Structure formats: structure tokens, C-alpha cells
Amino acid sequence: MVRIVTDSAADFEPWELEQKNIKAVPLSVIFGEKEYKENIDLTKEEFYKLLKTEKDMPRTSQPSPQDYLDLIDEAREKGDDIIIITISSGLSGTYQSVAATKELSGYERCFVIDSLNGTGGERMSVEYAVRLRDEGKSAEEIVKKVTAIRERVVLYTVMDTLEYLHRGGRISNTVYKIGSIAHIKPIMHVSKEGRPEIPAKTMGTSKGIDFVVKHVEKDMPDEDFPFYIMFTENRKNGEILRERLEKIGVSVPEERIIPVGAVVGTHIGPGACAVVYIGKK
């Protein structure tokens, strides 16, 4: 048997994890002195309420190595292979921690993959691994194919506010004030190296959505894989994005409109919307 493990940054709902037979190790979100485990004692809805009401910016913390060591030991006892797919090493130290834990365990049938992405992009790699597992592929085959697909994952986000970049110290007070007055909406992209980039800034959310739709039209998705719309807290902009995608022939069913959790939401704030898909070869 091949076990698939990921972390809560992949933004699966608890019922999805059970349905797809995936284990997800929770990352922690810390508001002041209070620490929450994502999807264990803090839902996505509760997180965004705290994000708006708490004075201090939240901090995120990677899982304990012991959480992964327990899962590796359990797989070893059963004689199972285990594949662990993590949030991008460019976004968190989780991958490095898991890789070190694997070495510490000494279990040769444990494989660790850096997804080079987060939220829906990480989810893409995990779902592909599940699909291959269910087709009866070996752990080595799954690792090879998932590793190969990572650079084709496309993620573009239209951010609705500069506030959380400012509160997190990622932009200056001057840039924040000028940008807010001018209604500047940053476009965030995850590079092939797994690092967040801002390739463009637009005047207003509508133009930001147009930017993303034009990119999709230029680099159409591979229909062998799902196409996701992601959103933070409020679906409104996600629905606008969905309508404009339909005009270029990209239909997104209800079950593929997915809320973003705390790990990414901490930095981009509410009101954001995104596309996630696998680009054609």
C-alpha cells in the first residue's frame, strides 16, 4: 500500500481527506499567545474572523517533526510505502524539516516531495499522487510523475488589499498608502522555483481579474487535470472570475471553487481570488 501525506496548506477540507484517503498534518496559526492547529481547532471561517479583529498579525508555524515521524513509523510497522508532499520550500521550512525527519527515521520506503507551491498548487500535486496511487502505480512511479508535473502548475492570485502585505512588513508604509489610494491590486504568482512573485499590479480588482483571464487564454489548461478557482473568505471576486473564464471557454464547476486557508490567507488577506491549473505541455 502507498500512503499519501500532505499538510494543511494544501487546503483540503477534512471530509475530502477522508474521502481521498489522505493524511494532512496541520500547520499552526498563532495570534498573540494563542496557537491554533489549522483545520483541527481553527476553521477557515474562524481564521478570517480573527484576521480582521485581532490587533496583531498572525504567525504561521510548521508542524512538529514528531507528527511526521509518527506517520513514518506507522507506515513502517505496516510495511507500507509513504509519500509526503509538502508546501513549497520557498514558502515554508516544512519541506526541509520533513526531509530531515525522513533521514532520522531511516525508513527507505519514505519519499518526500517539495510541491514547489501552496494552497491549490500543492493540492494539484497531492491529487495527482492520489490518482496514480488509485491506478495501482508504485511509489517510485508516483514520485517520478508528480515531480515532473510540478513545473506545469500555474497559480495566479488577484489580491484585493495591500493591508496584509503591509502589516506583515512586506511593503513600506508609503507604498501601502499610495497603493491604497490608487486602488492598486497586486497580482501574485508562484514561480517554478516555488517562490512568490508579483509580476504585475493593476488599477482595481476588475482589471486584475482581466489580467489573469488573459493569461489563462494565452496558456490554456491541460484538460486531463482539474481547474480550480481559489478565494479568501469572500466568494464574490471568485464568482466574477468564474464568469469571465466562462467567456473564454473555461467552465469551473461548483466543487472546484475552493476556499484558501490560513497559511496563504495570512499574507494575502480576504477578498482575493486565484486560478490554479496545469498548463499544457
PyMOL commands that set and color helices and strands:
alter all, ss='L'
color gray80, all
select helices_A, chain A and resi 8-10+14-20+44-53+65-78+94-105+119-134+139-152+163-167+173-181+205-218+236-246+254-256+262-268
alter helices_A, ss='H'
color red, helices_A
select strands_A, chain A and resi 2-7+22-25+28-31+34-37+59-61+81-86+110-114+153-158+184-190+196-203+228-231+257-259+273-278
alter strands_A, ss='S'
color yellow, strands_A
deselect
rebuild
show_as cartoon
